[in-house]
């Protein structure tokens, strides 16, 4: 099988990249080791994606936004950062960003479903589900992928979008700085007595980190980060005991809680690839940069990264140049690194400082938030970063 571009990974980044090339005349193959039903009908996985204005614009251009059920899209008006036992915290409002809202929350599985529905109708895309990649070899002006079942696929350009634990990245000989935070993150939906007023919370409590993402009505997605040992205790609770535990952890700030749906637990690992390209290949999404979720920008970064690569590839194609040439991929690498590295480094710094429970660090954490709250220019800068309006 011969195609212009082989995309490994049918997650949001890979599918959105395929969608970005719709109508270009380029032939595509999307390779995914999961079976087709898992791609076409992804199950709820607990994750609510905070989308910026820039990301919403991309999803609108790709045709995904109009496919979301409006009842499942939640406005994110303000964000509050709380430290330890302090009642006050840093409040970043939509007004700071000179916008009606900081962003929007959309369930991850609905983004994946909308992307699949659109890509599956593209005549220029071949979806190869249930197939893993066993090897990658550079051959002349292309690459040859060995797939499960002794199949081979040749492409002019290979795009790896197969998660932060990317096997294709390793096959390409690209290293990555990986940091295991030694924590586990639980995400679940809850209903609560008191209104959230569309304010997201990031609470760096002592011994735990809590986040609250406001959904429609008196419902929220709550995110709890603990050590693996402590998380095992929470996982063992039944729904009623879990709701009572979350109410206690949030110190009754939202009143009585009850669980909605299923709970999901994920390891916390950050990844930054040493390079975003190799000969005839590029990395997008988490395969390039896997962010800690504390700043809620991982998906936005991946979505905007694939758009940068698509722009470079489409321009080369229009100009009659080689879409897999080093010069084309280097353009993408420069642009994406310039956007990704400051955000990745800043996120790592926030996590390091605000999860350090030593006495001296606690004092520093509180001082940073108090000073930041009194500096409107600083709040506006944060709001501009959060909205990307």
N, C-alpha and C positions, 0 to 999 in steps of 0.2 A: 504494500500500500504506500502510495506517495502523496504527500500533502505539502502545502507551503509552510504551515505552522502546526506543530504538535504541542498541545497544552496538557500537562499532566496535573490533574486535580480538578474536580468538578465542584469545588466550594465556591463561595461568592466571588473571590478574586479571579479564579480561572474562568468561571462562566461569564462574569462581567467583561473580562478581556475578550472573550469570544464574541460577546454582544457588541463590543466597541468596534469590531472589525466587520460587522454585518454590512453586506452590500458592497464590500471593497473589491470583490473579485478574487480574493485570496481563499484558498481551500484550507479548512481547519479540521483537526481531529482532537477531540477531548477524551483523554484517557483517565479512567477512574477505577480504582480497585473495588469500591463498594458496588453492590448490585444495583440495577436500575431502579427498583422500588425505593431504595434509600435516597436516591438522587431526585427522583420525580415527585416523591411525597415525603419530604423530610419531616421527621417528628419534632415536636416541641422539645427544645434542649435547655430551656431555662434562661437563655441569654437574650437580653434586651439590648439592642444596638442603639447607642446615642449618635445620631447623625447631625453633622454640621450643615450649615447653609450650602457650603461648597459641595458636600457629598450629596445633598438633596438635588442640587442642580444636575450632577452627573447622573443620578438615578432617573431623573425626569427625562434627560436626553436619551438615555438607554431604553426608556419605556417601562421601567420597573415601577416607578412611583404610583402611576395610575392603577396598578394592579393590587395595591395594598388596600385592605378593608379599612376605611376611615375609622371604624370603631377600634381598630388595633393600633392606630397611630396616636401617640400621646405627645402633647406639647410639653417641652421642658422650658419653664419660664426662668427660674433662678437656680443657683447652686450654692450650697453652704458647706464649708469645711469646719469641722469641730475637732478639738483636740482634748483628749482625756476627759477630766471631770468638769471642764469649763462649759458653762451654759452658752456663752457667746462664742462666736467664731467668725471666720471670714465669709462674708456674704457677697457673692458675685451675681448681680442682677442683669436681666435682659436690658434694662435701661443703661447699664454701664457699657454694654455693647451696642447701644443705639439701635436696638432691634426689638421686635415684639416677643421674641423668645430666643433662648440660647440655642435650641435645637429641637429635635424630635426623637422619640423612642419608637423603634419598630422591632418586633420579635425577629430574631435571627433566622428562624426556619421559614418565615414568610418571605424574607429577602431571597433566600436560597430557592424557594419554590417559584417565585416570580422570575428569577434569572433562568431557571431551568425551562419554564414554560416558553419563554421567548427564544432561548437558544435552540430548543428542540424543534422549532419551526423554521430555523434557518437552513436553506437549501445547501449552503456552503459548509455545513458542519456535520461531521460524522462523530457520533458519541459512542465510545467504546467502553461500556460499563463492565464491571466484574473482571477487569484486567489490570494486573500489576506490571510495573516496569522492572525487568530483571537486569538490564544493562543498557548503557549508552556508549556509542562509538562514533567519533568524528570520522567522516568519510568524504573526501573531496570537498564539495561546496555545500555539504549538509551533514546531518547526523542520522544515525540509524539506531532506533530503539528496539530492543528485544523485549517482547511482551510474553506474559503467561500464555501457555498453549503453543509455544514455538512460533508465534507470529512475529513479523518484523515490520516496522514502519519507518519510512524515510521522510525527513522533513528538512526544509531549508533553515528553519528556526525552531528551537525547542524552548518552551516557556514552562518553568517549574512553578507550580502553585499548589504544592502538596504538603502544606502545613509547616509549622515551625520545626517539626521533626523530619524535614524533607529528606527522603532517601535519594531523590534525583540530585539534590544539592551535593550530597556526598559523592555520588557517581561522577559528577562533574569536577570533583576535586576542589570544591569550594568549602573552606572551613567556616566556622561561625563561632562567635563569642556567645556562649550559652551560660545563663545564670539560673540555677535552681534556687528559688527563694525559700525552699524548705517549708512551704505552707500549702494548704489546700483551700479552695474557694467553693463555697456552696451557694447556689443561686436558686431562688424559688419565688413564687408569687404568694402574696398574703393579702387579705382584706383587713381593714382596721377601722376603729370607731371614729377617730378624728381625721379631719381633712389634711392632706399634704400640701395644699395650695400650689401644686405643681413645682415644688422645690425639691431638688435632688440633694441628698446629704452624703457627705463623705466624712465618716467619723473615725478618727484615729484614736480609738480607745486603748487603754492599757491591756495588753495581752490579747487583743483582737482588733480587727478592723471591720467596720460595718458600713455598708452603703445602702441607700434607699433611692430607687428610681421610680418616680411617680407615674402611675398608669391612669387610665380613665376611671373616674369615680373614686371611691375611697379604697383603691387598690394600689399596691406597689410591688415592685420586684425588689427583694432584699438580697443583699450579697454579704455573706459572712466569711471572713478569712481567719483561719486558726491553724495551729500546728496539726500535723497528722494525728497525733495522739488525742488531742481535744476534739478534732473533727469526728473521729470515730465514735465518740460518745454522742455527738449530736445526730450522726447518721443512724444510730440505734434507736432514736426516739420515734414513737408513733406520731401521727399528725397532730393530735391534740397536745401532746407533751412538747412537740416541736414549736407549735404556735405559742404556747405559754413561755417557752424558753426564749423565743425571739422577743416577745413582749417584755420579758425581764431584761434582756440585753439592750433593748432600746429604752429602757427605764420608763416605760409607760408613756412615752412622749406622744404616741399615736393611739393610746388606749388599748382595748382588748384586740387581739389579733386572731385570725383563723386562716388556715392554709387553703390554697387554691392550687389544684393540680399537683404535679410531681416536683421532686427535688433533684438537683443535679450537682455533682461535685467534680471539680477539675483541679489538676495540679497547677501550681504557679511557676512557670518557667519563662524567662525572657531570652530572646535570641536576636543577634544582629550578625548577619552574614559578612564575611570578610570582603566579599565582592558581590555585586548584583548581576554580574555577567561572566560568561566564559566564551570561548570560541563557539559561535553559532547558538548561544543559549543565554537566557535571562531568567532572573528570579523575580517573582511578584508575590504580593500578599505576605503571609506569615513566613513563607520560605525565605523572603528577604529580611523582614523585620517582624519579630513576634514581640509585641509590647506587653508590659504589665498592665492590667486593666484599670489601674487607679485613675488615670487621666482620661479614660474612655475614648482614646483616639486610635486604637489599633485598627479597627475596621476602616475608619476614615483614611488612615494612612495607606492601607492596602488598596482601597478603592481608587484613591487619587494616584497611587503608584501605577496601577494597571492603565489608567488613563494616559499617563505620561509615556508609557511604553507604546501604547496603541498609537498615540500621536506621532511618535518617532517612526514607527513601522509604516504607518499610512503615508506619511510625507515621503519616505524613501520609495514606497511603492508608486506613488503618483509621479515622482521624479524619474522613475525607471531605474533606480539604484537597487543594490542587493539588500533585501530586508534583514538579512542575517549578518551583515558586515559589522566588523568591530566598531567602526565609526558611528553607526546607527545605535548600537547597544551602549556605547560609551556615553552618548548624549543622554540616554535614559538614566544611566548610572549616576552621572554628575547631578542631574536634576533631582533624582529621588534621594540620593545621599544628602544633598543640601537641605531637603525638607525633613528627612527622617532622623538624621543624627542629633540635631538640637532637641527634638522632642523625646527621643529615646534616652539621651543623657539626662535631660531634665526630669524625666519620669523616674529613672533609677535613683536620682538624687532625692526626690520627694519620698520615695519608698524607704531609702536608707535613713533619712532624718526622722520621718514621722512614724516609723515602726520601731525606733530605738527607745526602749522604755527605761533606760538608765536615768538617774536623777538629773544629771547635767543636761541630757538630751531633752528631757521633759520641759525643762525651763526654756531651752532654746526653741522648742516647738511652739510653746505658748507665745513667746515673744515675737516670733515670725508672724504669726497670725494677727496678733494685736497691732503690730506696726503696719502690716499689709492692709488691714481693714481701715486704717486712718489715711491711706494714700489713694485718693481717687484715680490718679494716673495709673497706678499699679493695678487696681481693680479693672480699669478699662483695658489694659493690656491683656489681662487674663481673659476678660470677656471676648476680646477680639480673637484670641487664640481658640477659645471654646466654640465661638459661632462660626468663624471663618466666613463671615458675611461679606 
